[in-house]
Amino acid sequence: MDRQVLLRKIMDAGDEIRRLEQDVIALQSIDIVGYPENYSTFSMQAATRSEYITRRLRELVYSTTNVAWQELLEGAADTLGISVKDAGGIVEITLPCLVPGKKRKHTDFIAAPLNAALGRFVRDRPPDKPFEKFTRCVICITHVYDKLLLGNGRRRDHDNIETKGIIDAINSFLLTDDNSFLCSIYNSSKISHTDCTRIAIMTEDMFCRWVLDMK
């Protein structure tokens, strides 16, 4: 890459980082209890800018170094705290954030690292125990809200949450197909000490027991 182009990209990233810093400073002055809508608006602005910075820096590293894209995204998955594990035949995925609402129509910031984490999960299985994709299954998505930030503006209807990018990633590595005859999707919400999204993929016969255990 031409040096001047590279410097311009680095300077642009620096400008966005400074704007993000200003967004965070603005958040500190907002009365979250008295004006939850303002907090929701400005926190979303900061989060969106942060995601933009992350994407631009990933692209910069990939285009100017010898780091492979898969390696870059696996590192991102580890840094973000994305986990994928096998729990007795149920694949459990934890994402360190709430899945965005449909108005944003953008889950690449989390779906791309999730793709890498799922690829590694399948790839690193023992040779004598390769992963067998689910044929008929249920995908259970639990939206976990931080109780300290649970204002009215954060409570979302399940049909207004954009899960397509997440389901597409899961389908690519774990399912034979995600059509409605083979795959059912169950959404639930709960309150805890931090925001996150927990996803469990299981065979249909395991679903009732899983729901009872969750309750």
N, C-alpha and C positions, 0 to 999 in steps of 0.2 A: 504494500500500500504506500502511496506517495506520502512523504513525511508531512507536508502541509495539510493533506486530507486527514491524516492521523491526528495531528495536533488540533485540528478543528473539531474532530469528534470528541477528543479528550476535553477540550474547553467547553463544548456543549454539555457534556456529562457533568462537568464541574458547575456550570450555571444551574443545571437542574437540581443538583445536590444543595446548592445554596438556597434555591427556592423551597426545597423540601424543608430545610432548616427553618426558614421563615414560617412555613405552614405549621411546623411543630411548636414554634414559639407562640403562634396565634392560638393553638389549641390549649396551651397552658393558661391562657387568660379567660377561657370560656367557663361559665358556671354550668357544669354538666347537669346538675339537678334542676336548676331553674330554666335552662334553655337547652334541653336535649336535642332539639331539632338542629340548632346551630352546631352543636358538637358533632352530630351525625354528618352534616354537610361538610364541615371542615376536615373531619377525620377521613371521610371518603376521598376528599381532594388530596390529602396527604398520602393516603394509601395508593391512590391511582398514580400519583407522581412517582412514588417509590417503585411501583411495578414497572413503570416506563423506564426508570433509571436502570433497574435490574435487567430488563430486556436489552437495552442499548449496550450495557457493559458486557453481557453475555456475548452479544454479536461482535463486539470489539475484540474480546479475548479470542473468540473462534477465528476471526478473520486476520488476526495479526500474530498468532502463536501456533505452535504445533499441538496444542491441546485438542483432543478429539471431542466432538460434540457430545457423545454419550458420556465421556468422562466428566465434561463440564457440568452436565445436567445431573449426573449422579452426585457430584460434589454439592450442587445446589440442593438436591433432595436431602442430603445429610445435614447441611447447614440449616435448612428450614425445619428439620425434624420430621420429615415424612417417613413413616414406617409401614412396612408390609410384612406380615407374618402369617404362618399357618398355625391355627389353634384348633387342633383336632378335626381337621377337615373343613373348617371355616377359615376363609382368608380374611384377615382383619387389616384394614388400612386406617391409618390416622393421618389427617391433614391438620396443620397447625393454624387453621383459620376457618372462618365461615365461608361457604361457597357463595360467590356473589349473586346478587339478584339479577333477574332477566333483563332489566333496563341496561345493564352494563354489557351484556352479551360477550363477555371476554373472560375466559378462565385459563388462558395460555400461561400466565405467570405461575400457576400451580399445576396445570395439566401437563406441561412439558417436563418438569422434574418428576411428576408422578409416573409418566411414561417410562422415564429412566429407572425409577425405583422398581416398577413392575417388571421391566426387562431384566433387571439384575436378580429379582426374586425368582423368576423362571429360569434364568441362565445358571444360577449358582446352586440349583438343586443337586443332590447327590446323583451320580450317574445311574445308579440302580433304582432311583425313585424320581423319575422325571415328572413334571407337573402335568396332570391330566385336566384339560379344560372342562369347565362345567357345561353340561348340555342343557339341562333344565335347572333353573336356579332362581333364587330370590336375592336381590341386592337391597340391603337394609342400610339406609342413610340416616344417621343421627346427627342433628344440628345442635351443637352444644354451645350455649350462651354463657358468657361471663356474667355472673349475678350482679357484679358491681356496675356493669354498664348496661343493664337491661332496662332501657327506657322504652316507651311506646314506639318510638321510631325504629327500634331494632327488631321488633317482633314481626316476623314475616310469614305470610301464607306459604305453604309448601309449594303451591303451584306458581309462585312468583320467584322461585329460586332456580338459577341456571345450573343444571347438573349435566347437561349434554356432553360438555368437554370431558368431564370426569367419567361418565358412563362410557364414552367412546374409548378412553384410555384403558378402562377395565376390560371392555370387550376385546380390544386388540390382543391382550395377553392372557386373559383368564376364561373367556367364554367362546363357545362355538358360534354363537350368534346372540344378539341382544334383541331379537324381535319379540313382540308381545306374547307369542305362543310359547316361547322357551324361557323368557325372563320376566319376572315380576319385580316391581320396585316398591319398596315400603319406606316411607319417610316418617320420622318422629323428631321431636325436639325435647331437650332437657336443659336444666340450669346447673352450672358447675362453677368452678373457680377460674376458668379461662375459656376463651373462644377456641373451638376446634370443630372438626367434622370427623366423625367415626363411621366407617363403612364396613359392613360385614357381608361377604358373599358366601352363600351356602346352598346346598341342595334343598329342594322343596320340603322333603320330609324332616329337615332339621329346623324349619322356620318356627313352628308352633312352640317348640321347646325353647328356642332362642328368645321369643317374645315373652314367654312366662318368666324366664330368667332375668330379662331386662326389667320387667315390672317389679 
